[in-house]
Amino acid sequence: IEGLEIIAPQLDTWIVPISIIVLTLLFVIQKHGTGMVGKLFAPIMLIWFLLLAVLGARSIYANPEVLQALNPYWAVH
């Protein structure tokens, strides 16, 4: 939620209220058991991690030289 101010600066004043709403919803849902929270957030987390993987792979494809950072040679020299 904190990153919203970068994408949409006009939402800067809404960051704290949105955070409070999200936390409140988490506590309300949690009283029904952690299984309910898991069922709700599992698809969201799956989409999030898939998005990170796709964006990371696209960035590596566009700039393959970043893979040179994995070469131990650069750690020594």
Backbone as CSV, one residue per row, in Angstrom:
resi,resn,N_x,N_y,N_z,CA_x,CA_y,CA_z,C_x,C_y,C_z
1,ILE,0.838,-1.184,0.000,0.000,0.000,0.000,0.882,1.245,0.000
2,GLU,2.023,1.145,0.640,2.907,2.299,0.734,3.367,2.774,-0.641
3,GLY,3.515,1.863,-1.586,3.975,2.222,-2.922,2.955,2.993,-3.738
4,LEU,1.732,3.115,-3.245,0.710,3.857,-3.983,1.113,5.308,-4.214
5,GLU,1.825,5.894,-3.277,2.203,7.304,-3.419,3.150,7.520,-4.589
6,ILE,3.862,6.485,-4.995,4.760,6.602,-6.147,3.957,6.551,-7.435
7,ILE,3.022,5.619,-7.502,2.226,5.445,-8.717,1.158,6.530,-8.844
8,ALA,0.510,6.843,-7.739,-0.582,7.819,-7.756,-0.419,8.775,-6.579
9,PRO,0.350,9.849,-6.756,0.590,10.791,-5.648,-0.691,11.386,-5.053
10,GLN,-1.751,11.454,-5.834,-3.002,12.014,-5.321,-3.641,11.130,-4.250
11,LEU,-3.196,9.872,-4.150,-3.721,8.962,-3.127,-2.912,9.001,-1.836
12,ASP,-1.977,9.915,-1.736,-1.088,9.999,-0.574,-1.860,10.113,0.738
13,THR,-2.920,10.873,0.746,-3.690,11.057,1.982,-4.524,9.824,2.333
14,TRP,-4.668,8.887,1.409,-5.486,7.694,1.630,-4.680,6.484,2.075
15,ILE,-3.358,6.593,2.127,-2.518,5.434,2.443,-2.803,4.899,3.848
16,VAL,-2.833,5.761,4.829,-3.085,5.317,6.208,-4.504,4.761,6.359
17,PRO,-5.541,5.432,5.856,-6.881,4.844,5.980,-7.012,3.494,5.267
18,ILE,-6.408,3.344,4.102,-6.466,2.062,3.391,-5.754,0.989,4.204
19,SER,-4.615,1.329,4.791,-3.881,0.372,5.624,-4.713,-0.065,6.825
20,ILE,-5.391,0.875,7.446,-6.242,0.556,8.598,-7.388,-0.362,8.174
21,ILE,-7.978,-0.093,7.019,-9.069,-0.937,6.520,-8.575,-2.353,6.249
22,VAL,-7.410,-2.480,5.617,-6.856,-3.804,5.319,-6.588,-4.572,6.607
23,LEU,-5.973,-3.918,7.591,-5.699,-4.584,8.870,-6.990,-4.975,9.588
24,THR,-7.968,-4.099,9.565,-9.252,-4.407,10.196,-9.901,-5.619,9.536
25,LEU,-9.884,-5.656,8.212,-10.450,-6.809,7.500,-9.707,-8.095,7.843
26,LEU,-8.389,-8.007,7.966,-7.618,-9.191,8.342,-8.041,-9.719,9.707
27,PHE,-8.200,-8.829,10.678,-8.603,-9.256,12.018,-10.035,-9.789,12.024
28,VAL,-10.919,-9.192,11.234,-12.305,-9.665,11.166,-12.356,-11.063,10.558
29,ILE,-11.601,-11.275,9.490,-11.580,-12.580,8.824,-10.882,-13.621,9.698
30,GLN,-9.860,-13.204,10.429,-9.065,-14.145,11.214,-9.880,-14.809,12.323
31,LYS,-10.902,-14.146,12.811,-11.698,-14.754,13.881,-12.433,-16.002,13.395
32,HIS,-12.545,-16.155,12.071,-13.159,-17.355,11.495,-12.138,-18.463,11.290
33,GLY,-10.910,-18.210,11.684,-9.859,-19.219,11.576,-8.823,-18.843,10.532
34,THR,-7.620,-19.332,10.759,-6.542,-19.010,9.827,-6.751,-19.686,8.475
35,GLY,-7.535,-20.757,8.452,-7.843,-21.414,7.182,-8.568,-20.479,6.230
36,MET,-9.460,-19.665,6.788,-10.198,-18.688,5.980,-9.245,-17.650,5.402
37,VAL,-8.301,-17.197,6.224,-7.313,-16.226,5.753,-6.472,-16.848,4.647
38,GLY,-6.075,-18.102,4.834,-5.278,-18.793,3.819,-6.025,-18.953,2.512
39,LYS,-7.310,-19.309,2.597,-8.114,-19.464,1.382,-8.274,-18.143,0.642
40,LEU,-8.346,-17.063,1.392,-8.523,-15.756,0.774,-7.224,-15.246,0.159
41,PHE,-6.119,-15.413,0.878,-4.875,-14.813,0.430,-4.025,-15.703,-0.464
42,ALA,-4.297,-17.001,-0.497,-3.505,-17.892,-1.347,-3.567,-17.480,-2.818
43,PRO,-4.746,-17.216,-3.384,-4.771,-16.786,-4.788,-4.097,-15.434,-5.002
44,ILE,-4.248,-14.543,-4.039,-3.616,-13.228,-4.157,-2.098,-13.379,-4.160
45,MET,-1.570,-14.198,-3.259,-0.122,-14.407,-3.191,0.389,-15.129,-4.433
46,LEU,-0.383,-16.073,-4.957,0.011,-16.768,-6.178,0.133,-15.785,-7.332
47,ILE,-0.847,-14.918,-7.486,-0.794,-13.906,-8.543,0.398,-12.985,-8.330
48,TRP,0.650,-12.571,-7.083,1.763,-11.681,-6.771,3.101,-12.305,-7.155
49,PHE,3.317,-13.561,-6.749,4.594,-14.208,-7.042,4.749,-14.508,-8.527
50,LEU,3.664,-14.858,-9.202,3.744,-15.058,-10.653,4.078,-13.752,-11.365
51,LEU,3.486,-12.667,-10.911,3.784,-11.359,-11.490,5.251,-10.993,-11.283
52,LEU,5.773,-11.236,-10.078,7.190,-10.975,-9.817,8.086,-11.816,-10.720
53,ALA,7.737,-13.087,-10.912,8.533,-13.971,-11.757,8.517,-13.504,-13.209
54,VAL,7.351,-13.136,-13.706,7.240,-12.686,-15.097,8.004,-11.382,-15.302
55,LEU,7.838,-10.436,-14.400,8.546,-9.161,-14.538,10.053,-9.345,-14.398
56,GLY,10.477,-10.225,-13.494,11.902,-10.500,-13.341,12.483,-11.159,-14.572
57,ALA,11.778,-12.149,-15.120,12.257,-12.825,-16.330,12.314,-11.856,-17.500
58,ARG,11.327,-10.990,-17.605,11.324,-9.994,-18.685,12.501,-9.025,-18.546
59,SER,12.794,-8.636,-17.327,13.921,-7.727,-17.099,15.249,-8.403,-17.400
60,ILE,15.382,-9.674,-17.032,16.619,-10.402,-17.339,16.756,-10.580,-18.844
61,TYR,15.656,-10.845,-19.531,15.690,-10.989,-20.985,16.120,-9.679,-21.642
62,ALA,15.636,-8.551,-21.118,15.980,-7.243,-21.681,17.410,-6.837,-21.343
63,ASN,17.922,-7.275,-20.195,19.268,-6.910,-19.744,19.993,-8.145,-19.224
64,PRO,20.413,-9.045,-20.108,21.037,-10.285,-19.647,22.372,-10.074,-18.934
65,GLU,22.947,-8.897,-19.064,24.228,-8.639,-18.396,24.107,-8.658,-16.876
66,VAL,22.892,-8.543,-16.344,22.732,-8.611,-14.892,23.104,-9.986,-14.357
67,LEU,23.078,-11.000,-15.199,23.452,-12.346,-14.772,24.944,-12.449,-14.467
68,GLN,25.732,-11.495,-14.942,27.160,-11.491,-14.630,27.390,-11.326,-13.133
69,ALA,26.428,-10.791,-12.432,26.560,-10.617,-10.981,26.655,-11.964,-10.266
70,LEU,26.215,-13.034,-10.904,26.295,-14.362,-10.302,27.678,-14.980,-10.450
71,ASN,28.525,-14.377,-11.262,29.869,-14.893,-11.511,30.765,-14.589,-10.305
72,PRO,31.336,-15.614,-9.660,32.191,-15.387,-8.493,33.452,-14.581,-8.825
73,TYR,33.811,-14.532,-10.078,34.986,-13.760,-10.493,34.852,-12.302,-10.048
74,TRP,33.662,-11.749,-10.163,33.451,-10.342,-9.820,33.506,-10.101,-8.308
75,ALA,33.321,-11.121,-7.513,33.434,-10.973,-6.061,34.886,-10.822,-5.635
76,VAL,35.797,-11.409,-6.421,37.217,-11.379,-6.081,37.901,-10.164,-6.690
77,HIS,37.470,-9.762,-7.847,38.139,-8.650,-8.549,37.289,-7.446,-8.491
